[in-house]
Amino acid sequence: MNAVIKVGGKQYYVTEGSEIFVEKLDCEQGDIVNFDQVLMLDSKIGNPYLTGVTVQGEVLKNGKMKKINVFKYKSKDRSNRKKQGHRQPYTRIKITKIG
C-alpha cells in the first residue's frame, strides 16, 4: 500500500517499511506514532484528508542533520562577510502499518 501523509506542513510519500526524516516530534525512541492526516491512499484521494485511515510508524531516532554553512558575501566590501551555520533537528520514523 502507498500513501501520502502530511507531517509538519510537508507531504511525504510512504510505503510500509520505508523510513522518513520529519521535523522533530515530541516523542522518544521506540514510541509508536499515528498520522491521521492522510491525503492519498493508493488511488483514493481525500478532500482534503481521508477519514478512518491512519498510518502508523515507529520512532527510530531523534537527532540533528549535518551542519550546513550559510555564507553571505558582497564583492569589494570586506566588512560585510558573514558566515553562519545551522543544524536542523529531525525525527527518523519507520512506517510499520498503513490502513
C-alpha distances in whole Angstrom, upper triangle without the diagonal:
4,7,10,13,17,19,22,23,20,17,14,11,9,6,7,10,11,15,16,20,20,24,25,24,27,26,27,25,23,22,19,18,16,15,16,16,13,14,11,7,6,10,11,14,16,19,19,17,15,17,15,12,12,11,13,14,17,20,21,24,26,28,30,29,31,35,35,38,40,43,45,48,51,53,57,56,56,56,52,50,47,45,42,39,36,33,30,29,25,23,20,17,15,11,11,9,7,8
4,7,10,14,16,19,19,17,13,11,7,6,5,8,11,10,13,14,17,18,21,23,23,26,25,26,25,23,22,19,18,16,14,15,14,11,11,8,6,5,9,10,12,14,17,17,15,14,16,16,12,12,10,13,14,17,19,21,23,25,27,28,26,29,32,32,35,36,40,42,45,47,49,53,53,53,53,49,47,44,42,39,36,33,31,27,26,23,21,19,16,14,11,12,11,8,10
4,6,10,13,16,16,14,10,8,6,5,6,9,12,11,13,13,16,16,19,21,20,23,23,24,23,22,21,18,16,13,11,12,10,7,7,5,4,6,9,9,10,11,14,14,11,11,13,14,10,10,8,11,13,16,18,20,22,23,25,26,25,28,31,31,34,35,38,40,43,45,48,51,51,51,51,47,45,42,40,37,34,31,29,25,24,21,19,18,15,14,11,12,11,8,9
4,7,10,13,13,10,7,5,5,6,9,12,14,12,13,12,14,13,16,19,18,22,22,24,23,23,21,19,16,14,10,11,9,6,5,5,7,9,11,10,9,10,13,12,10,10,14,15,11,11,9,13,14,17,18,20,22,22,24,24,23,26,28,28,31,32,35,37,40,42,45,48,48,48,47,44,42,39,37,34,32,28,26,23,22,19,18,17,15,14,12,14,13,10,12
4,6,10,10,8,6,5,7,7,11,13,15,13,13,11,13,11,14,16,15,18,18,21,21,20,19,16,13,11,7,8,6,5,6,7,9,12,14,13,11,11,13,11,9,10,13,14,11,9,8,11,12,15,16,18,20,20,22,22,22,25,27,27,30,30,34,36,39,41,44,48,47,47,46,42,41,38,36,33,30,27,24,21,20,17,15,15,13,13,11,14,13,11,12
4,7,6,6,4,6,9,11,14,16,18,15,15,12,13,10,11,14,13,16,17,20,21,21,19,17,13,12,8,9,6,7,7,10,12,15,17,15,13,12,13,11,9,12,14,15,13,11,11,13,13,16,16,19,19,19,21,21,20,24,25,25,28,28,32,33,37,39,42,45,44,44,43,40,38,35,33,30,28,24,22,19,18,15,15,15,14,15,14,17,16,14,15
4,6,5,6,8,11,12,15,17,18,15,14,11,10,7,8,10,10,13,14,17,18,19,16,15,11,11,8,9,8,9,11,13,15,18,20,19,17,16,17,14,13,15,16,17,15,13,11,13,12,14,14,16,16,16,17,18,18,21,23,23,26,26,30,31,35,38,41,44,42,42,41,38,36,33,31,28,25,21,19,16,14,12,11,12,12,14,13,16,16,15,17
4,6,8,10,14,15,19,20,21,18,16,13,11,7,6,9,9,12,14,17,19,20,18,17,14,13,11,12,10,13,14,17,19,22,23,22,20,18,19,16,15,18,19,20,18,16,15,16,15,17,15,18,17,15,16,16,16,20,21,21,24,24,27,29,32,35,38,41,40,40,38,35,33,30,28,25,23,19,17,13,13,11,11,13,14,16,16,19,20,19,21
4,7,10,14,16,19,21,22,20,18,14,13,10,9,12,13,16,18,21,22,24,21,20,17,16,13,13,11,13,12,16,18,21,22,21,18,17,17,14,14,17,19,21,19,17,16,18,18,20,19,21,20,19,19,19,18,21,22,22,24,24,27,28,31,34,37,40,39,39,38,34,33,30,28,25,24,20,19,15,15,14,15,16,16,19,18,22,22,20,22
4,7,10,13,16,19,20,17,15,12,11,8,9,13,13,17,19,21,22,23,21,20,17,16,13,14,11,12,11,14,17,19,20,19,17,16,17,14,14,17,19,21,18,17,15,17,17,19,18,20,19,18,19,18,17,20,21,21,23,23,26,28,31,33,36,40,39,39,38,34,33,30,28,25,23,20,18,15,15,13,14,15,15,17,16,20,20,18,20
4,7,10,13,16,17,15,14,11,11,10,12,15,15,19,20,22,22,23,21,20,16,15,12,13,10,9,9,10,13,15,16,16,14,14,15,13,12,14,17,19,16,15,13,15,15,18,18,20,20,19,20,20,19,22,23,23,26,26,29,30,34,36,39,42,41,42,41,37,36,33,31,28,26,23,21,18,18,15,15,15,14,16,14,18,18,16,18
4,6,10,13,14,11,10,8,9,9,12,15,15,19,19,21,21,21,20,18,15,14,11,13,11,10,10,10,12,14,16,16,15,15,17,15,14,15,18,19,15,14,12,14,13,16,16,17,18,18,19,19,18,21,23,23,26,26,30,32,35,37,40,44,43,43,42,39,37,34,32,29,26,23,21,18,17,14,14,13,12,12,11,15,15,13,16
4,7,11,12,9,10,9,12,12,15,18,18,22,22,23,22,22,21,19,16,15,13,14,12,10,10,9,10,11,13,14,13,15,17,16,14,15,18,19,15,14,11,14,13,16,17,18,20,20,22,22,20,23,25,25,29,29,32,34,37,40,42,46,45,46,45,42,40,37,35,32,29,26,24,21,21,17,16,15,13,13,11,14,14,12,15
4,7,8,6,8,8,11,12,16,18,18,21,20,21,20,19,19,16,14,13,12,14,13,11,11,10,10,11,14,15,15,16,19,18,16,15,18,18,14,12,9,11,11,13,15,16,18,19,21,22,21,23,26,26,30,31,34,37,40,42,45,48,48,48,47,44,42,39,36,33,31,27,25,22,21,17,15,13,11,10,7,10,10,9,12
4,6,6,9,10,14,15,19,21,20,23,22,22,21,19,19,16,15,14,13,15,15,12,14,12,10,10,14,15,16,18,21,20,18,17,19,18,14,13,10,11,11,14,16,16,19,21,23,24,23,26,29,29,33,34,37,40,43,46,48,52,51,51,51,47,45,42,39,37,33,30,28,25,23,20,17,15,12,10,7,9,9,8,11
4,6,9,11,15,16,20,21,20,23,21,21,19,17,17,14,14,14,13,16,16,14,16,14,12,12,16,17,18,20,23,22,19,18,19,18,14,12,9,9,9,11,14,15,18,20,23,24,24,26,30,31,35,36,40,42,45,48,50,54,53,53,53,49,47,44,41,38,35,32,29,26,24,20,17,15,11,8,5,6,6,7,10
4,7,10,13,16,19,20,20,22,20,20,17,15,16,14,14,15,15,18,19,17,19,17,16,16,20,21,22,23,26,25,22,21,23,21,17,15,12,11,9,10,13,12,16,18,20,22,22,24,28,29,33,35,38,41,44,47,49,53,52,51,51,48,45,42,39,37,33,30,27,24,23,19,16,13,10,6,5,6,8,10,14
4,7,10,13,17,18,18,21,19,19,17,16,17,15,14,15,15,18,18,16,17,16,15,16,19,20,21,22,25,24,21,21,23,22,18,16,12,12,10,11,12,12,14,17,18,20,19,21,25,26,29,31,34,37,40,43,45,49,48,48,48,44,42,39,36,33,30,27,24,21,20,16,14,11,8,6,6,8,10,11,15
4,7,10,13,14,15,18,16,16,14,14,15,14,13,14,14,18,18,17,18,18,17,18,22,23,23,23,26,24,22,22,24,23,19,16,13,12,9,9,10,9,11,13,15,16,15,18,21,22,26,28,32,34,37,41,43,46,46,45,45,41,39,36,33,30,26,23,20,18,16,13,10,7,6,4,6,9,12,13,17
4,6,10,12,13,16,15,16,14,15,15,14,13,14,13,16,16,15,17,17,17,18,21,22,21,22,24,22,20,21,23,22,19,16,13,12,10,11,10,10,11,12,13,14,13,16,19,20,24,25,29,31,35,38,40,44,43,42,42,38,36,33,30,27,24,21,18,15,14,10,8,6,5,7,8,12,14,14,18
4,7,9,11,14,14,15,14,15,15,15,13,15,14,17,17,17,18,19,20,22,24,25,24,24,25,23,21,23,25,25,21,18,15,15,12,12,10,10,10,10,10,11,10,13,16,17,20,22,26,28,32,35,37,41,39,39,38,35,33,30,27,24,20,17,14,11,10,6,6,5,6,9,11,15,17,17,21
4,6,8,12,12,14,14,16,15,15,12,13,12,15,14,15,17,18,20,22,24,24,22,22,23,21,19,21,23,23,20,17,14,14,12,12,11,12,11,10,11,11,11,14,17,17,21,22,26,28,31,34,37,41,39,39,38,34,32,29,26,23,20,16,14,10,9,6,5,7,8,11,12,16,17,17,20
4,6,10,12,14,15,17,16,16,14,15,14,16,15,17,18,21,22,25,27,26,24,23,24,22,20,22,24,25,22,19,17,17,14,15,12,14,12,10,10,10,10,14,15,16,19,20,24,26,30,33,36,39,37,37,35,32,30,27,24,21,18,14,12,8,7,5,6,9,11,14,15,19,20,20,23
4,7,9,11,12,15,14,15,13,15,14,17,17,19,21,23,24,27,29,29,27,26,27,24,22,24,25,25,23,20,18,17,14,14,11,12,10,7,8,9,11,15,16,17,21,22,25,28,31,34,37,40,39,38,36,33,31,28,25,22,19,15,12,9,6,4,5,9,10,14,16,19,21,21,24
4,6,9,11,13,11,12,10,12,12,15,15,17,20,22,23,26,29,27,26,24,26,23,21,22,23,23,21,17,16,14,12,12,9,12,11,8,11,12,14,18,20,21,24,25,29,31,35,38,41,44,42,41,40,37,35,31,29,25,22,18,16,12,9,8,6,10,10,14,15,17,19,20,22
4,7,10,12,10,12,10,13,14,16,17,20,23,25,26,29,31,30,29,27,28,25,23,24,24,24,22,19,17,16,14,13,10,13,12,9,12,14,17,20,22,24,27,28,31,33,37,40,43,46,44,43,41,38,37,33,31,27,24,20,18,15,11,10,9,12,13,16,17,19,20,22,23
4,7,9,7,9,8,12,13,16,18,20,23,25,26,28,31,30,29,28,29,26,24,25,25,23,22,18,16,14,12,10,8,10,10,8,12,15,17,21,23,25,28,30,33,36,39,43,46,49,47,45,44,41,39,35,33,29,26,22,19,17,13,11,9,11,11,14,15,17,18,20,22
4,6,6,9,10,14,16,19,21,23,26,28,27,30,33,32,32,30,32,30,27,27,27,26,24,20,18,15,13,10,7,9,8,8,11,15,17,21,23,26,29,31,34,37,40,44,47,50,48,46,45,42,40,36,33,30,26,23,20,18,14,12,9,11,11,14,16,17,19,21,24
4,6,9,11,14,17,20,22,23,26,27,27,29,32,32,32,31,33,30,28,28,28,26,24,20,18,15,11,8,5,6,6,7,11,14,17,20,22,25,29,31,34,37,41,44,47,50,48,47,45,43,40,37,34,30,27,24,20,18,14,12,9,9,9,11,14,15,18,20,23
4,7,9,13,16,19,21,22,26,26,25,28,31,30,31,30,32,30,27,27,27,25,22,18,16,12,10,6,5,6,8,10,14,18,20,23,26,28,32,34,38,40,44,47,50,53,51,50,49,46,44,40,37,34,30,27,23,21,18,15,11,11,10,10,12,12,15,18,20
4,6,10,13,16,19,20,23,24,24,26,30,29,29,27,29,27,24,24,24,22,20,16,14,11,8,6,6,8,10,11,15,18,21,24,27,29,33,34,38,41,44,47,50,53,52,50,49,46,44,41,38,34,31,27,24,21,18,15,11,11,10,11,12,12,14,17,19
4,7,10,13,16,17,20,21,20,23,26,25,25,24,26,25,21,21,20,18,16,12,10,7,6,5,6,10,12,14,17,20,22,26,28,30,34,35,39,42,45,48,51,54,53,52,51,48,46,42,39,36,32,29,25,22,19,16,12,12,9,10,10,9,11,13,15
4,7,10,12,14,17,18,18,21,24,23,22,21,23,21,18,18,17,16,14,10,8,6,5,6,7,11,13,13,17,19,21,25,27,29,32,33,37,39,43,46,49,52,51,50,49,45,44,40,37,34,31,27,24,21,18,15,11,11,9,10,9,10,11,12,14
4,6,9,11,14,16,15,18,21,19,19,18,20,18,15,14,14,12,10,6,6,5,6,9,11,14,16,17,20,22,23,27,29,31,34,35,39,41,44,47,50,54,52,52,50,47,45,42,39,36,33,29,26,23,20,17,14,14,11,12,10,10,9,10,11
4,6,7,11,12,13,16,19,17,16,14,16,14,11,11,12,11,9,6,5,6,8,11,12,16,17,17,20,22,23,26,28,29,33,33,37,39,42,45,48,51,50,50,49,45,44,40,38,34,32,28,25,22,19,16,14,14,11,12,10,12,11,10,11
4,6,9,11,12,16,18,15,14,12,14,12,8,8,8,8,7,5,7,9,12,15,16,20,21,21,24,25,26,29,32,32,35,36,39,41,44,47,50,53,52,52,50,47,46,42,40,37,34,31,28,24,22,20,18,18,15,16,13,14,13,11,11
4,6,9,11,15,16,14,12,10,11,9,6,7,9,10,8,8,9,11,13,17,18,21,22,22,24,25,25,28,30,30,33,33,37,38,42,44,47,51,49,49,48,45,43,40,38,35,33,29,27,23,22,19,18,18,16,17,14,16,15,12,12
4,6,7,11,12,10,9,8,10,9,5,6,8,9,7,7,8,11,13,17,18,21,23,23,25,26,26,29,31,31,34,35,38,39,43,45,48,52,50,51,50,46,45,42,40,37,34,31,28,25,24,21,19,19,16,16,13,15,13,10,10
4,7,10,11,9,6,5,8,6,5,6,10,12,10,10,11,15,16,20,21,24,25,25,27,28,27,30,32,31,34,34,37,39,42,44,47,50,49,50,49,45,44,41,39,37,34,31,29,26,25,22,21,21,18,19,16,18,16,13,13
4,6,7,6,5,6,9,9,8,7,11,12,10,11,11,15,17,20,22,24,26,27,29,29,28,31,33,33,36,36,39,41,44,46,48,52,51,52,51,48,46,43,42,39,36,33,31,28,27,24,22,21,19,19,15,17,15,11,11
4,6,5,7,8,12,12,10,8,11,11,8,10,10,14,16,20,22,24,26,27,29,30,29,32,35,35,38,38,42,43,46,49,51,55,54,55,54,50,49,46,44,41,38,35,33,29,28,25,23,22,19,18,14,15,12,9,9
4,6,8,11,15,15,13,12,14,15,12,13,13,16,18,22,24,25,28,29,31,32,31,33,36,36,39,40,43,44,47,50,52,56,55,56,55,52,50,47,45,43,40,37,35,31,30,27,25,23,21,19,16,16,14,11,11
4,6,10,13,14,13,12,15,16,14,16,16,19,21,25,27,29,31,32,34,35,33,36,38,38,41,41,44,45,48,50,53,56,56,57,56,53,51,49,47,44,42,39,37,33,33,30,28,27,24,22,19,20,18,14,14
4,7,10,11,10,8,11,13,11,14,15,18,21,25,27,29,31,32,34,35,34,36,39,38,41,41,45,46,49,51,53,57,56,57,57,53,52,49,47,44,42,39,37,33,33,29,28,27,24,23,19,20,17,13,12
4,7,8,8,7,11,13,12,14,15,19,21,25,27,29,31,31,33,33,32,35,37,36,39,39,42,43,46,48,51,54,54,54,54,50,49,46,45,42,40,37,35,31,31,28,27,26,24,23,20,21,19,15,14
4,5,4,4,8,11,10,13,14,18,21,24,26,29,30,30,32,33,32,35,37,36,39,39,42,43,46,48,51,54,53,54,53,50,49,46,44,41,39,36,34,31,30,27,26,26,23,23,20,22,19,15,14
3,5,7,9,13,13,15,17,21,23,27,28,31,32,32,34,34,34,36,38,37,40,39,42,43,46,48,50,54,53,54,53,49,48,46,44,42,40,36,35,31,31,29,28,28,26,26,23,25,22,19,17
4,7,10,13,13,14,16,19,22,25,26,29,30,29,31,31,31,34,35,35,37,36,39,40,43,45,48,51,50,51,50,46,46,43,41,39,37,34,32,29,28,26,25,26,24,24,22,24,21,18,17
4,6,10,9,11,12,16,18,22,23,26,28,27,29,30,30,33,35,34,37,37,40,41,44,46,49,53,52,52,51,47,47,44,42,39,37,33,32,28,27,24,23,23,21,22,19,20,18,15,14
4,7,6,9,11,15,18,21,23,26,28,28,31,32,32,35,37,37,40,40,43,44,47,50,52,56,55,55,54,51,50,47,45,42,39,36,34,30,29,26,24,24,21,21,18,19,16,13,11
4,6,8,12,15,18,22,24,27,29,29,32,33,33,37,39,39,42,42,45,47,50,52,55,59,57,58,57,53,52,49,47,44,41,38,36,32,30,28,25,25,22,22,19,19,16,13,11
4,7,10,13,17,20,22,26,28,28,31,33,34,37,39,40,43,43,47,48,52,54,57,61,59,59,58,55,53,50,48,45,42,39,36,33,31,28,25,25,21,21,18,17,14,11,8
4,7,10,13,17,20,23,25,26,29,30,31,34,36,37,40,41,44,46,49,52,55,58,57,57,56,52,51,48,46,42,40,36,34,30,28,25,22,22,18,18,14,14,11,8,5
4,6,10,13,16,19,21,22,25,27,27,31,33,34,38,38,42,44,47,50,53,56,55,55,54,50,49,45,43,40,37,33,30,27,25,21,19,18,15,14,11,11,8,6,6
4,7,10,13,16,18,19,22,24,24,28,30,31,35,36,39,41,45,48,50,54,53,53,52,48,46,43,41,37,34,31,28,24,22,19,16,15,11,11,7,8,6,5,6
4,7,10,13,16,17,20,23,23,27,30,31,35,36,40,42,45,48,51,55,53,53,52,48,47,43,40,37,34,30,27,24,21,18,14,13,10,9,6,6,5,6,8
4,7,9,12,14,17,20,20,24,27,28,32,33,37,40,43,46,49,52,51,50,49,46,44,41,38,34,31,27,24,21,18,15,11,10,6,5,4,5,7,9,12
4,6,9,12,15,18,19,22,25,28,31,33,37,39,43,46,49,52,51,50,49,46,44,40,37,34,30,27,23,20,17,14,10,9,6,5,6,7,10,12,15
4,6,8,11,14,16,19,22,25,28,30,34,36,40,43,46,49,48,47,46,43,40,37,34,30,27,23,20,17,14,11,7,6,5,7,9,10,13,15,18
4,7,10,13,15,17,21,23,27,29,33,36,39,43,45,48,47,46,45,42,39,36,33,29,26,23,19,17,14,11,8,5,6,7,10,12,15,18,21
4,6,10,12,15,17,20,24,26,30,33,36,40,42,45,44,42,41,39,36,33,29,26,22,19,16,14,11,8,6,5,7,10,13,15,18,21,24
4,7,10,13,16,18,22,24,27,30,34,37,40,43,41,40,39,36,33,30,27,23,20,17,13,11,8,6,5,6,9,12,15,18,20,22,25
4,7,10,12,15,18,21,24,27,30,34,37,39,38,36,35,33,30,27,23,20,16,13,10,9,6,6,6,8,12,15,18,21,23,25,28
4,7,8,11,14,17,20,23,27,30,33,36,34,33,32,29,26,23,20,16,13,10,6,6,4,6,8,10,14,17,20,23,26,27,30
4,6,9,12,15,18,21,25,28,31,34,32,31,30,28,25,22,18,15,12,9,6,5,6,7,10,11,14,17,20,23,26,27,30
4,6,10,13,16,20,23,26,28,31,30,29,28,26,23,20,16,14,10,9,6,8,10,11,13,14,18,20,23,26,29,30,33
4,7,10,13,16,19,23,25,28,27,25,25,22,19,16,13,10,6,6,5,8,10,13,16,17,21,23,26,30,32,33,36
4,7,10,13,16,20,22,25,24,23,23,20,17,14,11,9,6,6,7,9,12,14,18,19,22,25,28,31,34,34,37
4,6,10,13,16,19,21,20,19,19,16,13,10,7,6,5,7,9,12,15,18,21,23,26,29,31,35,37,38,41
4,7,10,14,16,19,18,17,17,13,11,8,6,5,6,8,11,13,17,19,23,25,28,31,33,37,39,39,42
4,6,10,13,15,14,13,13,10,8,6,5,6,9,11,15,17,21,23,27,28,32,34,37,40,42,42,45
4,7,10,13,11,11,11,8,6,5,6,9,11,14,18,19,23,26,29,31,34,37,39,43,45,44,47
4,6,9,8,8,9,7,5,7,9,12,15,17,21,23,27,29,33,34,38,40,42,46,48,48,50
4,6,6,8,9,7,7,10,12,15,18,21,25,26,30,33,36,38,41,44,46,49,51,50,53
4,5,8,10,9,9,12,15,18,21,24,27,29,33,35,39,40,44,46,48,52,54,53,56
4,6,9,10,10,14,17,20,23,26,30,32,36,38,42,44,47,49,51,55,57,57,59
4,6,6,8,11,15,18,21,25,28,30,34,37,41,42,46,48,50,54,56,56,58
4,6,6,10,13,16,20,23,27,29,33,36,40,41,45,48,50,53,56,55,58
4,6,9,12,15,19,22,26,28,32,35,39,41,44,47,49,53,55,55,57
4,6,10,13,16,19,23,25,29,32,36,38,41,44,46,50,52,51,54
4,7,10,14,17,21,23,27,30,33,35,39,42,44,47,49,49,52
4,7,10,13,17,20,23,26,30,32,35,38,41,44,46,46,49
4,7,10,14,17,20,23,27,29,32,35,38,41,43,44,47
4,7,11,13,17,20,23,25,29,32,35,38,40,40,43
4,7,10,13,16,20,22,25,29,31,35,37,37,40
4,6,10,13,16,19,22,25,28,31,33,34,37
4,6,9,13,15,19,22,25,28,30,31,34
4,6,10,13,16,19,22,25,27,28,31
4,7,10,13,17,19,23,25,26,29
4,7,10,13,16,19,21,22,25
4,6,10,13,15,18,19,22
4,7,10,13,16,17,21
4,6,9,12,14,17
4,6,9,12,15
4,6,8,11
4,7,10
4,7
4
